Amino acid sequence: MEDGCAGSVIPVPNVERKILAKVVEHCKRHVKNTAKADEHALSDADLKARDSDFIKLDQATLFDLFKQSIKNLLDLLCRTVADMIKGKSPEEIRNLFNIKNDFTPAEEQEIRRENQWAFQ
C-alpha cells in the first residue's frame, strides 16, 4: 500500500463489512477514472452507466452507504433517492420510506395551503 501503511490496522468502527466493500469498490472505480489520460479510463457515459448498476441496492444498504459516504458517492446516493421520490405524492413518499404521517388533517391542509407550489 502507499505511504508504507500496508501492515497498519485502520479501525473502522460501526461499519458493516458489506458497506465498507461497496465504498471501496466505488472509490477504486472512480480513482482509476480520474486520470483521463489513462487508456483504461471510462467515458463519462460509461462511468454513469456503471454507477447506475452499482447503486441498485436495497433501501437499508442505500441508507447505510449514506452514513459512510464520500462526496461523489454521496452525490450519487442523493441523486438515487431524489429519483426514487420524483413525481410521487407525499403519501407515496411516506409509504416508500415508512414515514408515519403525524399531522392532523387540519395541519396537513394548512401546509398544503401555504406550499401550494409543491403540490401542483
SVG drawing of the C-alpha trace seen along z (x, -y; Angstrom):
<svg xmlns="http://www.w3.org/2000/svg" viewBox="-59 -30 66 38">
<polyline fill="none" stroke="black" stroke-width="0.4" points="0.0,0.0 1.0,-3.6 2.8,-5.5 4.1,-2.3 0.9,-1.6 0.3,1.9 0.9,3.5 -1.1,1.0 -4.6,1.5 -7.1,-1.2 -10.1,-0.8 -13.4,-1.4 -15.9,-1.2 -19.6,-0.7 -19.2,0.1 -20.5,3.3 -18.3,5.4 -20.7,5.2 -20.9,1.4 -17.2,0.9 -16.8,3.2 -19.2,1.1 -17.4,-2.1 -14.1,-0.7 -15.5,0.6 -16.9,-2.8 -13.6,-4.5 -11.5,-2.2 -13.6,-2.7 -13.5,-6.5 -9.8,-6.7 -9.0,-4.6 -11.1,-7.0 -9.7,-10.3 -6.6,-10.2 -8.4,-10.7 -5.0,-10.1 -5.2,-6.5 -6.1,-4.3 -8.4,-2.2 -10.4,-5.3 -14.1,-5.1 -16.0,-7.7 -18.4,-9.8 -21.3,-7.9 -19.8,-4.5 -18.9,-5.6 -22.5,-6.9 -23.9,-3.5 -21.6,-1.6 -22.7,-3.9 -26.4,-3.2 -25.7,0.6 -23.6,0.1 -26.4,-1.8 -29.1,0.9 -29.3,1.6 -31.9,2.5 -33.1,-0.5 -31.3,0.5 -28.0,0.8 -28.6,-2.5 -29.1,-4.4 -26.1,-2.6 -24.0,-3.9 -25.2,-7.4 -23.7,-7.2 -20.3,-6.1 -20.1,-8.2 -17.6,-10.4 -18.5,-13.3 -19.1,-11.8 -20.6,-8.7 -22.9,-10.9 -23.9,-12.8 -24.8,-9.5 -26.8,-8.4 -28.6,-11.7 -29.5,-11.5 -30.8,-8.0 -33.0,-8.9 -34.2,-12.0 -35.1,-9.8 -36.9,-7.4 -39.3,-10.2 -39.5,-12.2 -43.1,-12.5 -44.5,-10.9 -47.2,-12.3 -46.3,-13.0 -48.4,-9.9 -46.4,-7.7 -43.1,-9.0 -44.3,-8.3 -45.2,-4.7 -41.9,-4.3 -39.8,-5.2 -42.2,-4.0 -42.8,-7.6 -45.7,-8.0 -47.9,-10.9 -48.2,-12.7 -50.1,-15.7 -53.7,-16.2 -55.9,-16.7 -56.1,-20.4 -52.3,-20.8 -51.9,-19.0 -54.4,-21.2 -52.6,-24.3 -49.3,-23.0 -50.8,-22.3 -52.3,-25.8 -49.0,-27.5 -47.0,-25.4 -49.4,-25.1 -46.4,-25.2 -45.2,-21.9 -48.5,-20.1 -49.1,-21.2"/>
</svg>
